[in-house]
Amino acid sequence: MDVLQQYGKEIFSIAVPLLTWWLNYFYKAKAKLKAANPHSFSFLIKEPLRDEDGKTIQDTQIAHTKSFLVRNVGREPATKVEFVLNWQPQFFNLWPSRHYTCQTQEDGRFVIIFDSLSPGEMIGIELLSVNRDLPTVINIRSDQSKAQFVEMIPMETISQFKLNVFRALVILGFSAAIYLSIQLAQFLILKTA
């Protein structure tokens, strides 16, 4: 205990930069993808399916839809974003409209590639299939990271004023907690305030 009292300020002066380095290393700005499936539905269409001769093959048809959202929640651009499906869907649509390239791999996997996704930017991918199953998503990735799938639920929006008040209170509380922790550590180690 005498060592801590005698060299407490020096130990503390070394610990603070090490903590700062650790926080900068693990929380530095980087690209981070999040993906969600906000909606999927199967429509029963009461329209008969007919062959070339006009014969009825089925009395009804089924249209399957599925939506995906991919967003870069990081603070750096994500490059070469790949959306990999089990096979090529019958129809797909992107929103907002942007440049992309498609590839079909040797094993039949279908890949939609975007050059980049800026911080905060989001892409919506809609799949549609009539009388066929929809492909499953195998992977969503970029050069920097793999997308994390998150669950989405409908939610009421909160006013910007309430959000700003909440943010200010959280920052004040966090700052007070850090200040009090430093004061307590100094008091316990050095027996001074």
FIGUGU-355703 format. One record per atom (N, C-alpha, C): atom name; x, y, z; residue in one letter. Coordinates in nm, 4 decimals. Example, Ala and Ser with C-alpha at 12.3 -4.5 7.8 and 13.67 -1.06 7.14 Angstrom:
FIGUGU-355703
N:1.3190:-0.5690:0.7800:a;
CA:1.2300:-0.4500:0.7800:a;
C:1.3200:-0.3300:0.7800:a;
N:1.2850:-0.2250:0.7080:s;
CA:1.3670:-0.1060:0.7140:s;
C:1.2900:0.0030:0.7870:s;
This chain:
FIGUGU-355703
N:0.0820:-0.1199:0.0000:m;
CA:0.0000:0.0000:0.0000:m;
C:0.0861:0.1259:0.0000:m;
N:0.2073:0.1162:0.0596:d;
CA:0.2979:0.2307:0.0605:d;
C:0.3423:0.2678:-0.0805:d;
N:0.3583:0.1656:-0.1660:v;
CA:0.3994:0.1900:-0.3045:v;
C:0.2918:0.2699:-0.3772:v;
N:0.1653:0.2335:-0.3566:l;
CA:0.0567:0.3054:-0.4212:l;
C:0.0485:0.4493:-0.3720:l;
N:0.0699:0.4701:-0.2450:q;
CA:0.0649:0.6063:-0.1928:q;
C:0.1841:0.6875:-0.2404:q;
N:0.2991:0.6235:-0.2500:q;
CA:0.4189:0.6972:-0.2894:q;
C:0.4212:0.7265:-0.4395:q;
N:0.3807:0.6284:-0.5216:y;
CA:0.3874:0.6440:-0.6676:y;
C:0.2494:0.6504:-0.7326:y;
N:0.1487:0.6840:-0.6568:g;
CA:0.0112:0.6847:-0.7069:g;
C:-0.0108:0.7761:-0.8250:g;
N:0.0438:0.8972:-0.8186:k;
CA:0.0250:0.9932:-0.9286:k;
C:0.0938:0.9452:-1.0559:k;
N:0.2118:0.8845:-1.0421:e;
CA:0.2831:0.8332:-1.1593:e;
C:0.2072:0.7160:-1.2219:e;
N:0.1582:0.6254:-1.1381:i;
CA:0.0800:0.5113:-1.1884:i;
C:-0.0457:0.5621:-1.2576:i;
N:-0.1098:0.6577:-1.1969:f;
CA:-0.2318:0.7148:-1.2544:f;
C:-0.2019:0.7851:-1.3864:f;
N:-0.0863:0.8557:-1.3946:s;
CA:-0.0509:0.9263:-1.5181:s;
C:-0.0159:0.8300:-1.6312:s;
N:0.0238:0.7075:-1.5980:i;
CA:0.0492:0.6065:-1.7015:i;
C:-0.0804:0.5349:-1.7399:i;
N:-0.1679:0.5124:-1.6428:a;
CA:-0.2924:0.4390:-1.6690:a;
C:-0.3869:0.5155:-1.7602:a;
N:-0.3935:0.6471:-1.7457:v;
CA:-0.4871:0.7269:-1.8266:v;
C:-0.4518:0.7215:-1.9756:v;
N:-0.3243:0.7415:-2.0175:p;
CA:-0.2946:0.7284:-2.1614:p;
C:-0.3163:0.5867:-2.2144:p;
N:-0.2868:0.4845:-2.1313:l;
CA:-0.3115:0.3469:-2.1753:l;
C:-0.4604:0.3225:-2.1977:l;
N:-0.5434:0.3739:-2.1102:l;
CA:-0.6884:0.3622:-2.1267:l;
C:-0.7340:0.4355:-2.2521:l;
N:-0.6784:0.5535:-2.2751:t;
CA:-0.7128:0.6307:-2.3948:t;
C:-0.6727:0.5557:-2.5216:t;
N:-0.5515:0.4984:-2.5218:w;
CA:-0.5076:0.4200:-2.6374:w;
C:-0.6008:0.3020:-2.6617:w;
N:-0.6367:0.2305:-2.5548:w;
CA:-0.7243:0.1143:-2.5672:w;
C:-0.8602:0.1543:-2.6241:w;
N:-0.9175:0.2644:-2.5760:l;
CA:-1.0470:0.3107:-2.6272:l;
C:-1.0365:0.3502:-2.7738:l;
N:-0.9288:0.4200:-2.8133:n;
CA:-0.9099:0.4584:-2.9538:n;
C:-0.8898:0.3366:-3.0430:n;
N:-0.8201:0.2362:-2.9928:y;
CA:-0.7926:0.1171:-3.0732:y;
C:-0.9200:0.0369:-3.0992:y;
N:-1.0015:0.0170:-2.9970:f;
CA:-1.1184:-0.0682:-3.0118:f;
C:-1.2423:0.0065:-3.0615:f;
N:-1.2452:0.1370:-3.0506:y;
CA:-1.3628:0.2128:-3.0921:y;
C:-1.3321:0.3094:-3.2060:y;
N:-1.2277:0.2814:-3.2832:k;
CA:-1.1929:0.3700:-3.3946:k;
C:-1.2981:0.3604:-3.5044:k;
N:-1.2996:0.4617:-3.5894:a;
CA:-1.3970:0.4670:-3.6974:a;
C:-1.3704:0.3554:-3.7975:a;
N:-1.4757:0.2812:-3.8325:k;
CA:-1.4642:0.1754:-3.9319:k;
C:-1.6013:0.1512:-3.9940:k;
N:-1.6029:0.0818:-4.1054:a;
CA:-1.7294:0.0471:-4.1711:a;
C:-1.7946:-0.0674:-4.0946:a;
N:-1.9259:-0.0581:-4.0793:k;
CA:-1.9993:-0.1628:-4.0069:k;
C:-2.1357:-0.1779:-4.0741:k;
N:-2.1614:-0.2963:-4.1276:l;
CA:-2.2864:-0.3219:-4.1984:l;
C:-2.3878:-0.3899:-4.1076:l;
N:-2.5119:-0.3437:-4.1197:k;
CA:-2.6233:-0.4102:-4.0519:k;
C:-2.7283:-0.4397:-4.1579:k;
N:-2.7923:-0.5557:-4.1463:a;
CA:-2.8936:-0.5976:-4.2429:a;
C:-3.0180:-0.6422:-4.1680:a;
N:-3.1318:-0.6238:-4.2325:a;
CA:-3.2586:-0.6640:-4.1718:a;
C:-3.3541:-0.7105:-4.2797:a;
N:-3.4500:-0.7920:-4.2373:n;
CA:-3.5578:-0.8384:-4.3248:n;
C:-3.6886:-0.7819:-4.2684:n;
N:-3.7235:-0.6575:-4.3077:p;
CA:-3.8405:-0.5939:-4.2472:p;
C:-3.9744:-0.6519:-4.2912:p;
N:-3.9762:-0.7194:-4.4073:h;
CA:-4.1058:-0.7639:-4.4560:h;
C:-4.0912:-0.8796:-4.5539:h;
N:-4.1784:-0.9766:-4.5417:s;
CA:-4.1920:-1.0816:-4.6427:s;
C:-4.3380:-1.1253:-4.6415:s;
N:-4.3872:-1.1642:-4.7576:f;
CA:-4.5283:-1.1982:-4.7673:f;
C:-4.5504:-1.2902:-4.8861:f;
N:-4.6541:-1.3719:-4.8780:s;
CA:-4.6964:-1.4568:-4.9898:s;
C:-4.8394:-1.4190:-5.0270:s;
N:-4.8576:-1.3793:-5.1520:f;
CA:-4.9894:-1.3399:-5.2017:f;
C:-5.0534:-1.4574:-5.2741:f;
N:-5.1765:-1.4901:-5.2401:l;
CA:-5.2527:-1.5893:-5.3135:l;
C:-5.3293:-1.5155:-5.4229:l;
N:-5.2948:-1.5422:-5.5465:i;
CA:-5.3549:-1.4722:-5.6600:i;
C:-5.4590:-1.5637:-5.7230:i;
N:-5.5822:-1.5169:-5.7259:k;
CA:-5.6912:-1.5973:-5.7813:k;
C:-5.7003:-1.5758:-5.9316:k;
N:-5.5935:-1.6115:-5.9953:e;
CA:-5.5820:-1.6045:-6.1406:e;
C:-5.5243:-1.7373:-6.1856:e;
N:-5.5928:-1.8096:-6.2731:p;
CA:-5.5420:-1.9418:-6.3117:p;
C:-5.4116:-1.9321:-6.3909:p;
N:-5.3277:-2.0317:-6.3718:l;
CA:-5.2043:-2.0440:-6.4474:l;
C:-5.2351:-2.1327:-6.5677:l;
N:-5.2071:-2.0824:-6.6863:r;
CA:-5.2406:-2.1547:-6.8102:r;
C:-5.1142:-2.1824:-6.8909:r;
N:-5.1188:-2.2896:-6.9679:d;
CA:-5.0073:-2.3203:-7.0565:d;
C:-5.0271:-2.2488:-7.1900:d;
N:-4.9418:-2.2788:-7.2896:e;
CA:-4.9491:-2.2111:-7.4198:e;
C:-5.0806:-2.2371:-7.4927:e;
N:-5.1408:-2.3532:-7.4679:d;
CA:-5.2653:-2.3886:-7.5359:d;
C:-5.3880:-2.3309:-7.4657:d;
N:-5.3705:-2.2674:-7.3531:g;
CA:-5.4826:-2.2101:-7.2795:g;
C:-5.5418:-2.3026:-7.1752:g;
N:-5.4824:-2.4211:-7.1571:k;
CA:-5.5317:-2.5136:-7.0548:k;
C:-5.4909:-2.4641:-6.9159:k;
N:-5.5798:-2.4823:-6.8212:t;
CA:-5.5523:-2.4421:-6.6835:t;
C:-5.4631:-2.5458:-6.6161:t;
N:-5.3475:-2.5006:-6.5690:i;
CA:-5.2549:-2.5876:-6.4970:i;
C:-5.2840:-2.5810:-6.3474:i;
N:-5.3057:-2.4589:-6.2979:q;
CA:-5.3390:-2.4355:-6.1574:q;
C:-5.4518:-2.3338:-6.1530:q;
N:-5.5384:-2.3468:-6.0511:d;
CA:-5.6477:-2.2493:-6.0360:d;
C:-5.5996:-2.1181:-5.9754:d;
N:-5.4969:-2.1254:-5.8935:t;
CA:-5.4427:-2.0050:-5.8296:t;
C:-5.2919:-2.0013:-5.8470:t;
N:-5.2357:-1.8835:-5.8225:q;
CA:-5.0914:-1.8657:-5.8269:q;
C:-5.0461:-1.8027:-5.6951:q;
N:-4.9209:-1.8178:-5.6657:i;
CA:-4.8660:-1.7595:-5.5428:i;
C:-4.7477:-1.6704:-5.5791:i;
N:-4.7521:-1.5471:-5.5297:a;
CA:-4.6403:-1.4536:-5.5462:a;
C:-4.5754:-1.4337:-5.4096:a;
N:-4.4462:-1.4607:-5.4024:h;
CA:-4.3704:-1.4433:-5.2783:h;
C:-4.2881:-1.3149:-5.2881:h;
N:-4.2879:-1.2370:-5.1804:t;
CA:-4.2046:-1.1170:-5.1751:t;
C:-4.1206:-1.1193:-5.0479:t;
N:-4.0049:-1.0554:-5.0551:k;
CA:-3.9192:-1.0431:-4.9380:k;
C:-3.8357:-0.9164:-4.9542:k;
N:-3.8237:-0.8399:-4.8455:s;
CA:-3.7466:-0.7156:-4.8470:s;
C:-3.6235:-0.7306:-4.7595:s;
N:-3.5173:-0.6636:-4.7993:f;
CA:-3.3950:-0.6574:-4.7197:f;
C:-3.3459:-0.5140:-4.7163:f;
N:-3.2978:-0.4717:-4.6019:l;
CA:-3.2336:-0.3415:-4.5867:l;
C:-3.0901:-0.3666:-4.5436:l;
N:-2.9967:-0.2982:-4.6090:v;
CA:-2.8553:-0.3060:-4.5721:v;
C:-2.8087:-0.1631:-4.5481:v;
N:-2.7507:-0.1397:-4.4296:r;
CA:-2.7088:-0.0042:-4.3940:r;
C:-2.5682:-0.0067:-4.3364:r;
N:-2.4907:0.0946:-4.3725:n;
CA:-2.3587:0.1131:-4.3149:n;
C:-2.3748:0.2040:-4.1928:n;
N:-2.3698:0.1454:-4.0734:v;
CA:-2.3848:0.2224:-3.9501:v;
C:-2.2491:0.2691:-3.8970:v;
N:-2.1419:0.2356:-3.9669:g;
CA:-2.0084:0.2773:-3.9254:g;
C:-1.9796:0.4204:-3.9661:g;
N:-1.8558:0.4634:-3.9387:r;
CA:-1.8161:0.6002:-3.9695:r;
C:-1.7179:0.6080:-4.0857:r;
N:-1.6962:0.4959:-4.1534:e;
CA:-1.6114:0.4906:-4.2720:e;
C:-1.6895:0.4238:-4.3847:e;
N:-1.6590:0.4543:-4.5115:p;
CA:-1.7295:0.3885:-4.6226:p;
C:-1.7001:0.2388:-4.6285:p;
N:-1.8013:0.1614:-4.6634:a;
CA:-1.7840:0.0176:-4.6873:a;
C:-1.7657:-0.0005:-4.8376:a;
N:-1.6602:-0.0693:-4.8781:t;
CA:-1.6319:-0.0874:-5.0208:t;
C:-1.6606:-0.2307:-5.0633:t;
N:-1.6947:-0.2459:-5.1896:k;
CA:-1.7261:-0.3763:-5.2502:k;
C:-1.8276:-0.4545:-5.1658:k;
N:-1.9447:-0.3969:-5.1501:v;
CA:-2.0510:-0.4607:-5.0724:v;
C:-2.1139:-0.5699:-5.1583:v;
N:-2.1194:-0.6923:-5.1052:e;
CA:-2.1739:-0.8067:-5.1778:e;
C:-2.2989:-0.8579:-5.1073:e;
N:-2.4031:-0.8799:-5.1854:f;
CA:-2.5298:-0.9361:-5.1383:f;
C:-2.5423:-1.0706:-5.2087:f;
N:-2.5192:-1.1811:-5.1359:v;
CA:-2.5100:-1.3142:-5.1971:v;
C:-2.6387:-1.3924:-5.1707:v;
N:-2.7019:-1.4388:-5.2791:l;
CA:-2.8245:-1.5187:-5.2708:l;
C:-2.7958:-1.6620:-5.3158:l;
N:-2.8793:-1.7544:-5.2703:n;
CA:-2.8625:-1.8955:-5.3026:n;
C:-2.8732:-1.9218:-5.4530:n;
N:-2.9600:-1.8511:-5.5214:w;
CA:-2.9714:-1.8563:-5.6664:w;
C:-3.0310:-1.7242:-5.7136:w;
N:-3.0365:-1.7036:-5.8446:q;
CA:-3.0884:-1.5776:-5.8984:q;
C:-3.2396:-1.5713:-5.8802:q;
N:-3.2905:-1.4627:-5.8205:p;
CA:-3.4355:-1.4501:-5.8036:p;
C:-3.5029:-1.4227:-5.9379:p;
N:-3.6312:-1.4522:-5.9430:q;
CA:-3.7064:-1.4282:-6.0651:q;
C:-3.7076:-1.2785:-6.0981:q;
N:-3.7335:-1.1949:-5.9967:f;
CA:-3.7318:-1.0494:-6.0124:f;
C:-3.6691:-0.9885:-5.8870:f;
N:-3.5972:-0.8776:-5.9033:f;
CA:-3.5502:-0.8023:-5.7873:f;
C:-3.5440:-0.6551:-5.8229:f;
N:-3.5510:-0.5714:-5.7194:n;
CA:-3.5509:-0.4274:-5.7368:n;
C:-3.4656:-0.3655:-5.6265:n;
N:-3.3977:-0.2569:-5.6578:l;
CA:-3.3152:-0.1864:-5.5604:l;
C:-3.3692:-0.0459:-5.5398:l;
N:-3.3612:-0.0003:-5.4135:w;
CA:-3.4005:0.1372:-5.3850:w;
C:-3.3085:0.1925:-5.2787:w;
N:-3.2540:0.3084:-5.2958:p;
CA:-3.2628:0.3977:-5.4109:p;
C:-3.1849:0.3402:-5.5296:p;
N:-3.2260:0.3804:-5.6465:s;
CA:-3.1637:0.3293:-5.7679:s;
C:-3.0165:0.3716:-5.7714:s;
N:-2.9302:0.2752:-5.7971:r;
CA:-2.7870:0.3030:-5.8016:r;
C:-2.7180:0.1985:-5.8868:r;
N:-2.5929:0.2249:-5.9189:h;
CA:-2.5161:0.1331:-6.0033:h;
C:-2.4789:0.0071:-5.9236:h;
N:-2.4927:-0.1067:-5.9892:y;
CA:-2.4528:-0.2340:-5.9291:y;
C:-2.4130:-0.3283:-6.0411:y;
N:-2.3430:-0.4342:-6.0045:t;
CA:-2.3102:-0.5394:-6.1002:t;
C:-2.3589:-0.6717:-6.0423:t;
N:-2.3920:-0.7637:-6.1305:c;
CA:-2.4387:-0.8967:-6.0892:c;
C:-2.3428:-1.0023:-6.1416:c;
N:-2.3222:-1.1050:-6.0607:q;
CA:-2.2408:-1.2194:-6.1018:q;
C:-2.3111:-1.3471:-6.0607:q;
N:-2.3005:-1.4482:-6.1453:t;
CA:-2.3461:-1.5814:-6.1079:t;
C:-2.2216:-1.6670:-6.0933:t;
N:-2.2005:-1.7207:-5.9742:q;
CA:-2.0817:-1.8001:-5.9479:q;
C:-2.0965:-1.9387:-6.0091:q;
N:-1.9883:-2.0137:-6.0107:e;
CA:-1.9878:-2.1466:-6.0720:e;
C:-2.0898:-2.2407:-6.0097:e;
N:-2.1141:-2.2266:-5.8796:d;
CA:-2.2089:-2.3154:-5.8118:d;
C:-2.3526:-2.2636:-5.8181:d;
N:-2.3776:-2.1574:-5.8960:g;
CA:-2.5126:-2.1057:-5.9150:g;
C:-2.5519:-1.9947:-5.8185:g;
N:-2.4643:-1.9595:-5.7250:r;
CA:-2.4948:-1.8499:-5.6326:r;
C:-2.5000:-1.7191:-5.7101:r;
N:-2.5919:-1.6314:-5.6686:f;
CA:-2.6126:-1.5041:-5.7367:f;
C:-2.5635:-1.3918:-5.6462:f;
N:-2.4764:-1.3057:-5.6987:v;
CA:-2.4151:-1.1999:-5.6192:v;
C:-2.4461:-1.0637:-5.6804:v;
N:-2.4997:-0.9733:-5.5974:i;
CA:-2.5199:-0.8332:-5.6367:i;
C:-2.4097:-0.7539:-5.5682:i;
N:-2.3311:-0.6794:-5.6466:i;
CA:-2.2142:-0.6089:-5.5925:i;
C:-2.2330:-0.4581:-5.6103:i;
N:-2.2101:-0.3850:-5.5003:f;
CA:-2.2123:-0.2382:-5.5012:f;
C:-2.0695:-0.1907:-5.4763:f;
N:-2.0284:-0.0847:-5.5446:d;
CA:-1.8920:-0.0343:-5.5283:d;
C:-1.8656:0.0118:-5.3857:d;
N:-1.9602:0.0859:-5.3281:s;
CA:-1.9396:0.1360:-5.1919:s;
C:-2.0730:0.1712:-5.1276:s;
N:-2.0680:0.1881:-4.9973:l;
CA:-2.1831:0.2297:-4.9186:l;
C:-2.1292:0.3305:-4.8170:l;
N:-2.1699:0.4563:-4.8308:s;
CA:-2.1204:0.5636:-4.7441:s;
C:-2.1736:0.5471:-4.6021:s;
N:-2.1105:0.6121:-4.5044:p;
CA:-2.1623:0.6057:-4.3678:p;
C:-2.3062:0.6581:-4.3606:p;
N:-2.3938:0.5803:-4.2998:g;
CA:-2.5342:0.6180:-4.2867:g;
C:-2.6194:0.5840:-4.4082:g;
N:-2.5582:0.5423:-4.5175:e;
CA:-2.6337:0.5110:-4.6394:e;
C:-2.7002:0.3742:-4.6278:e;
N:-2.8198:0.3633:-4.6876:m;
CA:-2.8969:0.2397:-4.6798:m;
C:-2.9458:0.2001:-4.8190:m;
N:-2.9481:0.0703:-4.8431:i;
CA:-2.9991:0.0152:-4.9687:i;
C:-3.1133:-0.0797:-4.9352:i;
N:-3.2213:-0.0687:-5.0100:g;
CA:-3.3317:-0.1621:-4.9985:g;
C:-3.3305:-0.2576:-5.1166:g;
N:-3.3396:-0.3863:-5.0901:i;
CA:-3.3412:-0.4881:-5.1956:i;
C:-3.4708:-0.5662:-5.1810:i;
N:-3.5512:-0.5653:-5.2864:e;
CA:-3.6814:-0.6317:-5.2864:e;
C:-3.6759:-0.7509:-5.3816:e;
N:-3.7207:-0.8665:-5.3349:l;
CA:-3.7239:-0.9871:-5.4174:l;
C:-3.8687:-1.0257:-5.4442:l;
N:-3.8959:-1.0743:-5.5652:l;
CA:-4.0306:-1.1175:-5.6029:l;
C:-4.0186:-1.2457:-5.6841:l;
N:-4.1082:-1.3391:-5.6532:s;
CA:-4.1100:-1.4653:-5.7250:s;
C:-4.2547:-1.5097:-5.7396:s;
N:-4.2931:-1.5512:-5.8602:v;
CA:-4.4289:-1.5985:-5.8856:v;
C:-4.4225:-1.7487:-5.9129:v;
N:-4.4954:-1.8259:-5.8316:n;
CA:-4.5025:-1.9714:-5.8420:n;
C:-4.3665:-2.0405:-5.8262:n;
N:-4.2751:-1.9749:-5.7601:r;
CA:-4.1429:-2.0312:-5.7302:r;
C:-4.1036:-1.9870:-5.5896:r;
N:-4.0127:-2.0607:-5.5295:d;
CA:-3.9586:-2.0188:-5.4002:d;
C:-3.8599:-1.9052:-5.4196:d;
N:-3.8446:-1.8252:-5.3144:l;
CA:-3.7441:-1.7190:-5.3153:l;
C:-3.6103:-1.7746:-5.2676:l;
N:-3.5000:-1.7228:-5.3196:p;
CA:-3.3701:-1.7681:-5.2709:p;
C:-3.3430:-1.7132:-5.1303:p;
N:-3.2647:-1.7848:-5.0541:t;
CA:-3.2249:-1.7367:-4.9222:t;
C:-3.0962:-1.6556:-4.9346:t;
N:-3.0787:-1.5647:-4.8415:v;
CA:-2.9566:-1.4842:-4.8383:v;
C:-2.8477:-1.5655:-4.7698:v;
N:-2.7382:-1.5823:-4.8385:i;
CA:-2.6269:-1.6591:-4.7829:i;
C:-2.5333:-1.5683:-4.7035:i;
N:-2.5064:-1.4513:-4.7591:n;
CA:-2.4085:-1.3638:-4.6957:n;
C:-2.4260:-1.2207:-4.7452:n;
N:-2.3981:-1.1259:-4.6583:i;
CA:-2.3879:-0.9853:-4.6959:i;
C:-2.2580:-0.9375:-4.6343:i;
N:-2.1667:-0.8897:-4.7178:r;
CA:-2.0350:-0.8532:-4.6673:r;
C:-1.9762:-0.7394:-4.7490:r;
N:-1.8704:-0.6810:-4.6948:s;
CA:-1.7907:-0.5821:-4.7674:s;
C:-1.6440:-0.6188:-4.7470:s;
N:-1.5550:-0.5386:-4.8028:d;
CA:-1.4123:-0.5628:-4.7810:d;
C:-1.3743:-0.5444:-4.6344:d;
N:-1.4510:-0.4618:-4.5620:q;
CA:-1.4160:-0.4295:-4.4241:q;
C:-1.4841:-0.5188:-4.3207:q;
N:-1.6054:-0.5661:-4.3491:s;
CA:-1.6781:-0.6408:-4.2460:s;
C:-1.7884:-0.7263:-4.3076:s;
N:-1.8416:-0.8127:-4.2237:k;
CA:-1.9580:-0.8936:-4.2598:k;
C:-2.0796:-0.8307:-4.1930:k;
N:-2.1934:-0.8325:-4.2620:a;
CA:-2.3140:-0.7689:-4.2075:a;
C:-2.3677:-0.8477:-4.0891:a;
N:-2.4150:-0.7738:-3.9918:q;
CA:-2.4810:-0.8334:-3.8757:q;
C:-2.6315:-0.8210:-3.8995:q;
N:-2.7033:-0.9336:-3.8912:f;
CA:-2.8479:-0.9297:-3.9084:f;
C:-2.9129:-0.8842:-3.7785:f;
N:-3.0051:-0.7897:-3.7909:v;
CA:-3.0784:-0.7386:-3.6755:v;
C:-3.2274:-0.7552:-3.6997:v;
N:-3.3014:-0.7688:-3.5925:e;
CA:-3.4466:-0.7825:-3.6027:e;
C:-3.5092:-0.6438:-3.6072:e;
N:-3.6104:-0.6277:-3.6906:m;
CA:-3.6811:-0.5002:-3.7007:m;
C:-3.8250:-0.5184:-3.6549:m;
N:-3.8757:-0.4136:-3.5890:i;
CA:-4.0158:-0.4122:-3.5486:i;
C:-4.0733:-0.2753:-3.5817:i;
N:-4.2044:-0.2660:-3.6076:p;
CA:-4.2644:-0.1335:-3.6260:p;
C:-4.2562:-0.0561:-3.4949:p;
N:-4.2293:0.0728:-3.5047:m;
CA:-4.2084:0.1522:-3.3844:m;
C:-4.2572:0.2948:-3.4066:m;
N:-4.3106:0.3525:-3.3022:e;
CA:-4.3535:0.4915:-3.3072:e;
C:-4.2299:0.5808:-3.3111:e;
N:-4.2339:0.6870:-3.3899:t;
CA:-4.1201:0.7780:-3.3957:t;
C:-4.1205:0.8708:-3.2748:t;
N:-4.0027:0.9116:-3.2328:i;
CA:-3.9850:1.0009:-3.1184:i;
C:-3.9380:1.1351:-3.1710:i;
N:-3.9905:1.2435:-3.1143:s;
CA:-3.9548:1.3770:-3.1631:s;
C:-3.8062:1.4045:-3.1431:s;
N:-3.7507:1.4880:-3.2300:q;
CA:-3.6086:1.5198:-3.2244:q;
C:-3.5744:1.5924:-3.0947:q;
N:-3.6651:1.6746:-3.0428:f;
CA:-3.6417:1.7458:-2.9168:f;
C:-3.6216:1.6466:-2.8023:f;
N:-3.7090:1.5470:-2.7929:k;
CA:-3.6960:1.4470:-2.6863:k;
C:-3.5655:1.3681:-2.6996:k;
N:-3.5282:1.3347:-2.8223:l;
CA:-3.4023:1.2630:-2.8433:l;
C:-3.2822:1.3473:-2.8005:l;
N:-3.2840:1.4766:-2.8331:n;
CA:-3.1729:1.5640:-2.7957:n;
C:-3.1640:1.5821:-2.6445:n;
N:-3.2784:1.5932:-2.5757:v;
CA:-3.2779:1.6031:-2.4300:v;
C:-3.2211:1.4743:-2.3702:v;
N:-3.2627:1.3601:-2.4215:f;
CA:-3.2116:1.2313:-2.3734:f;
C:-3.0610:1.2209:-2.3939:f;
N:-3.0122:1.2608:-2.5130:r;
CA:-2.8686:1.2549:-2.5411:r;
C:-2.7900:1.3444:-2.4454:r;
N:-2.8416:1.4656:-2.4206:a;
CA:-2.7726:1.5579:-2.3300:a;
C:-2.7654:1.5001:-2.1889:a;
N:-2.8743:1.4407:-2.1420:l;
CA:-2.8749:1.3822:-2.0082:l;
C:-2.7799:1.2626:-1.9981:l;
N:-2.7728:1.1825:-2.1019:v;
CA:-2.6808:1.0685:-2.1019:v;
C:-2.5359:1.1172:-2.0985:v;
N:-2.5039:1.2182:-2.1777:i;
CA:-2.3671:1.2715:-2.1793:i;
C:-2.3315:1.3308:-2.0428:i;
N:-2.4238:1.4074:-1.9834:l;
CA:-2.3988:1.4638:-1.8503:l;
C:-2.3788:1.3534:-1.7468:l;
N:-2.4630:1.2525:-1.7483:g;
CA:-2.4507:1.1426:-1.6538:g;
C:-2.3223:1.0644:-1.6718:g;
N:-2.2838:1.0395:-1.7968:f;
CA:-2.1609:0.9671:-1.8248:f;
C:-2.0391:1.0472:-1.7790:f;
N:-2.0401:1.1782:-1.8060:s;
CA:-1.9297:1.2653:-1.7633:s;
C:-1.9196:1.2692:-1.6118:s;
N:-2.0334:1.2801:-1.5446:a;
CA:-2.0326:1.2820:-1.3980:a;
C:-1.9806:1.1500:-1.3418:a;
N:-2.0185:1.0385:-1.4021:a;
CA:-1.9722:0.9078:-1.3551:a;
C:-1.8205:0.8944:-1.3707:a;
N:-1.7661:0.9415:-1.4821:i;
CA:-1.6211:0.9352:-1.5032:i;
C:-1.5495:1.0241:-1.4018:i;
N:-1.5990:1.1466:-1.3827:y;
CA:-1.5373:1.2388:-1.2875:y;
C:-1.5392:1.1803:-1.1467:y;
N:-1.6527:1.1279:-1.1048:l;
CA:-1.6634:1.0714:-0.9704:l;
C:-1.5751:0.9462:-0.9547:l;
N:-1.5622:0.8662:-1.0594:s;
CA:-1.4747:0.7486:-1.0545:s;
C:-1.3291:0.7895:-1.0367:s;
N:-1.2863:0.8933:-1.1087:i;
CA:-1.1487:0.9422:-1.0951:i;
C:-1.1259:0.9965:-0.9543:i;
N:-1.2215:1.0741:-0.9044:q;
CA:-1.2083:1.1294:-0.7693:q;
C:-1.2025:1.0177:-0.6649:q;
N:-1.2872:0.9171:-0.6788:l;
CA:-1.2885:0.8052:-0.5848:l;
C:-1.1583:0.7264:-0.5908:l;
N:-1.1069:0.7037:-0.7129:a;
CA:-0.9803:0.6312:-0.7278:a;
C:-0.8661:0.7094:-0.6627:a;
N:-0.8621:0.8388:-0.6843:q;
CA:-0.7589:0.9203:-0.6213:q;
C:-0.7707:0.9169:-0.4696:q;
N:-0.8920:0.9252:-0.4200:f;
CA:-0.9119:0.9247:-0.2750:f;
C:-0.8688:0.7917:-0.2142:f;
N:-0.9089:0.6806:-0.2775:l;
CA:-0.8755:0.5488:-0.2237:l;
C:-0.7275:0.5164:-0.2335:l;
N:-0.6649:0.5576:-0.3435:i;
CA:-0.5240:0.5242:-0.3641:i;
C:-0.4317:0.6231:-0.2923:i;
N:-0.4605:0.7516:-0.3097:l;
CA:-0.3688:0.8523:-0.2573:l;
C:-0.4115:0.9128:-0.1249:l;
N:-0.5329:0.8839:-0.0846:k;
CA:-0.5903:0.9415:0.0369:k;
C:-0.5977:1.0935:0.0303:k;
N:-0.6070:1.1466:-0.0950:t;
CA:-0.6240:1.2906:-0.1142:t;
C:-0.7384:1.3107:-0.2137:t;
N:-0.8020:1.4255:-0.2074:a;
CA:-0.9118:1.4545:-0.3003:a;
C:-0.8627:1.5369:-0.4156:a;
